[in-house]
Amino acid sequence: MKQSQGREIVRDLAKNADVFLQNFRPGVVDRLGVGEADIRAVAPQIIYTSVSGFGDEGPWVGKPVYDPIIQAVSGLTTVQAGADSERPRLIRTVLPDKLAAVTIAQSISAALVSKFRTGKGQHLRVSMLDSVLYFLWASDMGAQTYPDKVVSNQEAASFIDLIYETLDGYMTVAVMSNKEWVGLTKALEKPEWLADERFATPSARDKHVNERLVLTQEVIKTRTTGEWMQRLEAQDVPCAPALTRNDVIKHPQVLASGTIVQYQHHAAGPLRQARPPARFGGTPAGVRFGAPLLGEHNDEILRELGYSDSKIEQLRANKIIGSEVQAVPA
């Protein structure tokens, strides 16, 4: 796109498109000649979508952004630490990256509905920081809701998370309602906990959460995960084993739901991946073909735009488009 012929290809692609999506830092697309005004000049009804780290206003607009940067500035690392006084911790998956992608997809879908109803496109802007703060607010930043109240440092609800060590591994047990608490005491054979004033009510159990979880851990480490699963499920207490990634793909629930699919990629061979999570009754999703190699469909797409074979070869010779398909490493 740094050459005029490259910019011309991008504008030609946009002419019959519903959505134009770019995630350069603010200002870069305008310098490249593919900003909103440039694209809208050839596609007036297009949904022009701009994705950024911090938005398009403010002192950090031009900062380079990776997932850990957003985790840190959004407060997510202190949420993960459990309390403001603890050392901040990263979530060991690129949550802001993926959450922003989900937000973008949902927002584009909404913009498309509006376009199909009104015939008009618009400029859609999504920032990673906005996406994460929106995601965190209800569950982790509710104390910030009232602007006239001073909020002290956020304390951890417990110094223990809900992962328990068993005789042969780890599992989680989550007890919320009174019924589930009673069920837990039955499964753990601890009826005396019901008479303990520290655990008599939901508010008391919350106040004495550390004592409750310590006692629970002491009992759970005496049996295997499988034994506890049987006992807890018999009392309808929410529970699950803490699976490794290798275990996940073999779990009976994952297999029964068809969550992991395998298909043959034309270049990479057999591949396995999670299926699209949404199941449409009328238009079911499926893997029709594997992701293309870089530049694999250049000629086909350019021919659809009306470019002749000689013109395509000229573009390739001038390095406007890739010179060859890049194969997948063995």
ABEGO torsion letter per residue (X at the ends): XABAAAAAAAAAAAAABABBBBABBBGAAAAAGABAAAAAAABAABBBBBBBAAEABEAAAABBBBAAAAAAAAGAAAAAAGBAABBBBBBABBAAAAAAAAAAAAAAAAAAAAAAAAGBBBBBBBBAAAAAAAAAAAAAAAAAABAABBBBBBBBABABBABBBBAAEBBBBBBABAAAAAAAAAAAGBAAAAABAAAABAAAAAAAAAAAAAAAAAAAAABBAAAAAAAAAAAGBBBBBBBBAAAAAABAAAAAAGABBBBBBAAAEBBBBBBBABBBAABBBBBABBBBBBGAAAAAAAAAAGBBAAAAAAAAAAGABBABBBBBBX
